[in-house]
Amino acid sequence: MSKILLADDEKGLVTMMKHYFELSGYQVLTACCGAEALKQAARQPDIILLDINMPDIDGLTVCQRIREHISCPILFLTARVETSDTIRGFQAGADDYITKPFDLDELGARVAAHLRREDRKQGQSVLRFFGDMAIDYTKHKLTIGNTQIALSKIEFGIVELLSVNPGQVFDRDRIYDIVWGLEGGGNSDTIMEHIRKIRAKFSACTMHNYIETVWGVGYKWNG
């Protein structure tokens, strides 16, 4: 069953498309704003229908943010027909344009055609978005904005442990046991130094404090 993400601030349109694609056998994800579209994109849809004019984060920006990490087809839904807008969309990473108003059967045919050209069954990445940060856990890759942050194996292990458990507090001994495992030959005091280095690398690109110290207890992820 193919998974489709429908992102549009017109709730009536989203409801109509959701009903149509569910009847056609798709698993449907929905979003009514750009921030929600980013969250839903982390669920690895096979194709995305993305409105350009959305509140908070427009579709062009959403497309640019996710395109480096997600290879699935992205089809823009838009009332805009100017050539300049079309060019901007393709430059942002779109694969196709659907102009509103559209025929649902034509839309369904376009979606099916794009999916037929895709072979996304191999090597899908597991990733999450936290504001301007994107973490690809499969490729051990972390970016903030357009900047890739170089992390050592241990540093990435700490980030992975905390970020997949946002809000959960881990003390130094627990972090050491999980990240180092049987390979550990030192002690948990090294955790403080590793987290200091991670924070320094993050601070070069963002003011947000992703790793929060819970005094007297340990550390937690502040996404």
For each residue, the residues with C-beta under 8 A, 3 or more apart:
1: 25 26 27
2: 25 26 27 46 47 115
3: 26 27 28 29 43 44 45 46 47
4: 21 26 27 28 29 45 46 47 48 49 111
5: 29 30 31 37 40 41 43 45 47 48 49 50
6: 14 17 18 21 28 29 30 31 49
7: 30 31 32 34 36 37 40 48 49 50 51 54 59 62
8: 13 14 17 31 32 49 50 51 54 77
9: 32 33 51 53 54 55
10: 13 14 51
11: 14 15 32
12: 15 16
13: 8 10 16 17
14: 6 8 10 11 17 18 30 32
15: 11 12 18 19
16: 12 13 19 20 104
17: 6 8 13 14 20 21 28 49 104 107
18: 6 14 15 21 22 28 30
19: 15 16 22 23
20: 16 17 23 24 104 107 108
21: 4 6 17 18 24 26 28 108 111
22: 18 19 25 26 28
23: 19 20
24: 20 21 108
25: 1 2 22
26: 1 2 3 4 21 22
27: 1 2 3 4
28: 3 4 6 17 18 21 22
29: 3 4 5 6 40 43 45
30: 5 6 7 14 18 40
31: 5 6 7 8 34 36 37 39 40
32: 7 8 9 11 14 36 54
33: 9 36 37 54 55 56 57
34: 7 31 37 38 54 55 56 57 58 59 61 62
35: 38 39 56 57
36: 7 31 32 33 39 40
37: 5 7 31 33 34 40 41 48 50 54 57 59 62
38: 34 35 41 42 57 62 65 66 129
39: 31 35 36 42 129
40: 5 7 29 30 31 36 37 43 45
41: 5 37 38 45 48 62 66 70 129
42: 38 39 127 128 129
43: 3 5 29 40
44: 3 70 72 124 125 126
45: 3 4 5 29 40 41 48 72
46: 2 3 4 72 115 118 120
47: 2 3 4 5 72 73 74 75 111 114 115 118
48: 4 5 7 37 41 45 70 72 73 74 75
49: 4 5 6 7 8 17 75 77 98 107 111
50: 5 7 8 37 59 62 63 74 75 76 77 94
51: 7 8 9 10 54 59 76 77 78
52: 58 59 60 76 77 78 80 85 89
53: 9 58 59 78 79 80
54: 7 8 9 32 33 34 37 51 57 58 59 62
55: 9 33 34
56: 33 34 35
57: 33 34 35 37 38 54 61 62 65
58: 34 52 53 54 61 62
59: 7 34 37 50 51 52 53 54 62 63 76 78
60: 52 63 64 88 89 92
61: 34 57 58 64 65 92
62: 7 34 37 38 41 50 54 57 58 59 65 66
63: 50 59 60 66 67 74 76 89 92 93 94
64: 60 61 67 92 93
65: 38 57 61 62 129 134
66: 38 41 62 63 69 70 74 129 134
67: 63 64 70 74 92 93
68: 134 143
69: 66 125 127 134 136
70: 41 44 48 66 67 74 127
71: 120
72: 44 45 46 47 48 118 120
73: 47 48 95 96 114 115 117 118
74: 47 48 50 63 66 67 70 93 94 95
75: 47 48 49 50 94 95 96 97 98 110 111 114
76: 50 51 52 59 63 89 94 96 97 98
77: 8 49 50 51 52 98 100 102
78: 51 52 53 59 85 89 97 98 99 100
79: 53 99 100
80: 52 53 85 86
81: 85 86 99
82: 85 86
83: 86 87
84: 87 88
85: 52 78 80 81 82 88 89
86: 80 81 82 83 89 90 97
87: 83 84 90 91
88: 60 84 85 91 92
89: 52 60 63 76 78 85 86 92 94 97
90: 86 87 93 94
91: 87 88
92: 60 61 63 64 67 88 89
93: 63 64 67 74 90
94: 50 63 74 75 76 89 90 97
95: 73 74 75 114
96: 73 75 76 110 114
97: 75 76 78 86 89 94
98: 49 75 76 77 78 102 107 110
99: 78 79 81 102
100: 77 78 79
101:
102: 77 98 99 106 107
103: 106 107
104: 16 17 20 107 108
105: 108 109
106: 102 103 109 110
107: 17 20 49 98 102 103 104 110 111
108: 20 21 24 104 105 111 112
109: 105 106 112 113
110: 75 96 98 106 107 113 114
111: 4 21 47 49 75 107 108 114 115
112: 108 109 115 116
113: 109 110 116 117
114: 47 73 75 95 96 110 111 117 118
115: 2 46 47 73 111 112 118
116: 112 113
117: 73 113 114
118: 46 47 72 73 114 115
119: 122
120: 46 71 72 124
121: 124
122: 119
123: 138
124: 44 120 121 138
125: 44 69 136 137 138 139
126: 44 136 137 138
127: 42 69 70 134 135 136 137 138
128: 42 134 135 137 163 164
129: 38 39 41 42 65 66 133 134 135
130: 133 134 135 163 210 223
131: 206 208 223
132: 144 145 205 206 208
133: 129 130 142 143 144 206 210 223
134: 65 66 68 69 127 128 129 130 142 143
135: 127 128 129 130 141 142 159 160 163
136: 69 125 126 127 139 140 141 142
137: 125 126 127 128 140 160 164
138: 123 124 125 126 127
139: 125 136
140: 136 137 151 153 156
141: 135 136 148
142: 133 134 135 136 148 149 151 156 159
143: 68 133 134 146 147 148 149
144: 132 133 147 149 202 205 206
145: 132 205 206
146: 143
147: 143 144 205
148: 141 142 143
149: 142 143 144 201 202 205
150: 201
151: 140 142 155 156 159 198 201
152: 155 156
153: 140 156 157
154: 157 158 179 180 194
155: 151 152 158 159 194 197 198 201
156: 140 142 151 152 153 159 160
157: 153 154 160 161 178 179
158: 154 155 161 162 175 179 191 194 195 198
159: 135 142 151 155 156 162 163 198 211
160: 135 137 156 157 163 164
161: 157 158 164 165 170 175 178 179
162: 158 159 165 166 168 170 211 219 220 221
163: 128 130 135 159 160 166 210 221 223
164: 128 137 160 161
165: 161 162 168 170 221
166: 162 163 220 221 222 223
167: 220 221
168: 162 165 220 221
169: 214 217 218 219 220
170: 161 162 165 174 175 178 218 219 220
171: 174 175 217 218
172: 175 176 188 189 191 192 218 219
173: 176 177 188
174: 170 171 177 178 218
175: 158 161 170 171 172 178 179 188 191 218 219
176: 172 173 179 180 184 187 188 190 191
177: 173 174 180 181 184
178: 157 161 170 174 175 181
179: 154 157 158 161 175 176
180: 154 176 177 183 184 186
181: 177 178 184
182:
183: 180
184: 176 177 180 181
185:
186: 180 189 190
187: 176 190
188: 172 173 175 176 191
189: 172 186 192 193
190: 176 186 187 193 194
191: 158 172 175 176 188 194 195 219
192: 172 189 195 196
193: 189 190 196 197
194: 154 155 158 190 191 197 198
195: 158 191 192 198 199 211 219
196: 192 193 199 200
197: 155 193 194 200 201
198: 151 155 158 159 194 195 201 202 211
199: 195 196 202 203 209 211
200: 196 197 203 204
201: 149 150 151 155 197 198 204 205
202: 144 149 198 199 205 206 208 210 211
203: 199 200 206 207
204: 200 201
205: 132 144 145 147 149 201 202
206: 131 132 133 144 145 202 203 210
207: 203
208: 131 132 202 222
209: 199 212 222
210: 130 133 163 202 206 221 222 223
211: 159 162 195 198 199 202 219 220 221 222
212: 209 219 220 221 222
213: 219
214: 169 217 218 219 220
215:
216:
217: 169 171 214
218: 169 170 171 172 174 175 214
219: 162 169 170 172 175 191 195 211 212 213 214
220: 162 166 167 168 169 170 211 212 214
221: 162 163 165 166 167 168 210 211 212
222: 166 208 209 210 211 212
223: 130 131 133 163 166 210
